[in-house]
Amino acid sequence: MGAPHAGLRGAPPLVPALAPPPLPPDRIYPAGHPEIAVRFAALHDGLRLRLLSAGPETGRPVLLLHGWGASAYSYRWQIPALAAAGHRVIAAELPGHGLSDKPEALDAYTRPAMTAALAELLDVLDLRDALVAGVSMGGGIALGLAVTHHPRVGRVALVNPVGLAPVRFTTVAQLVSPLALRDYASYVVAKPLVSWFLHLAYADPARVTDDDVEQYWATAAQPGFGAALVACLHRFSWAPYAERELSGIRVPALLVVGTRDHLITGCEGRAAAVPGIEIVRVDGGHAVNEERPAEVNAALLALARE
């Protein structure tokens, strides 16, 4: 692991000594799922990204990108479904997230830098004609790969994505979590707050299980996570792409809209600029792929078969 990426400097311990501990690394997803392999891929600058993979090596590749504050666990319902259909599935944990490295440099969390890192990952893994699917911020990165015409991207699936419509509450969140305090952010990434955010992302909070909260908190408890989250909040561009950029997309595209998503609304209007995009509406919230996996999986599988 490259030294600059090992962890954000000065990041304090996340969990107070007397608090119940989060899950240890050997119980973090995909623990208990031997059909899902775990590896780390190193990029040219030493940044290591944690990857979960399943399905036959010869299958059409599907690269899954999670959202801000999440991890590959958010694709726990998509990985087995896509693999069972014969696809080579890879769920990548973004820089600063999950068990991937957490760069110290703030520039690592800009939209161009995050998109470039995933573009390089496509090259490192030698993926060809890949379906790149992203939720929320991951959708913004998938959209960026399509806008820049990455030659390894064969189609894109955007689930409540950043990049088509403004993201609500980002200005307030930046005020509440100023960049100057990023090294102390881990103090507030406590289990109750993680649980609150997760319940907020669902249209039906009753669908969130205790196991879900434990898994999300386990990755939130990693050193440097809170600081990376704040850096990403301030440096990643949450603004929509221009219509002229969207109109230049030349690969098949799918937009999945959670009809009760209160974080990102209005995606359908801007999506009309993407040539031939298919729009699927699902009764769910921002984390609709977790909340309504059967409907989302059907849409992804249909696009993957094109």
VENRA-V304016 format. One record per backbone hydrogen bond with DSSP energy under -1.0 kcal/mol. CO is the residue of the C=O (numbers start at 1). NH is the residue of the N-H. Records with the same first field share a line. If there is no record, write none. Layout:
# VENRA-V304016
CO->NH ; NH
This chain:
# VENRA-V304016
2->5
3->6
4->104
5->102
8->11
16->19
24->27
25->28
28->31
30->33
33->36
37->53
39->51
41->49
43->46
46->2
47->43
48->101
49->41
50->93
51->39
52->91
53->37
54->89
56->59
60->88
61->131
62->90
63->133
64->92
65->135
67->70
71->74
72->75
73->76
75->79
78->82
79->83
80->84
82->87
83->86
88->62
89->54
90->64
91->52
94->97
97->100
101->96
105->108
106->109
107->110
110->114
111->115
112->116
113->117
114->118
115->119
116->120
117->121
118->122
119->123
120->124
121->125
122->127
130->154 ; 155
131->63
132->157
133->65
134->159
135->138
136->140 ; 162
137->141
138->142
139->143
140->144
141->145
142->146
143->147
144->148
145->150
146->149
150->153
152->130
155->132
156->254
157->134
158->256
159->136
163->241
169->173
170->174
171->175
172->176
173->177
178->181
179->182
181->184
182->185
183->12
184->187
185->188
188->190
190->194
191->195
192->196
193->197
194->198
195->199
196->200
197->201
201->287
204->207
205->208
209->213
210->214
211->215
212->216
213->217
214->218
215->219
216->220
217->221
219->222
222->225
224->228
225->229
226->230
227->231
228->232
229->233
230->234
231->235
232->236
242->246
243->247
246->249
252->156
253->278
254->158
255->280
256->160
257->282
258->261
263->168
267->271
270->273
271->274
274->277
278->255
280->257
282->259 ; 284
284->260
287->290 ; 291
288->292
292->296
293->297
294->298
295->299
296->300
297->301
298->302
299->303
300->304
301->305
303->306
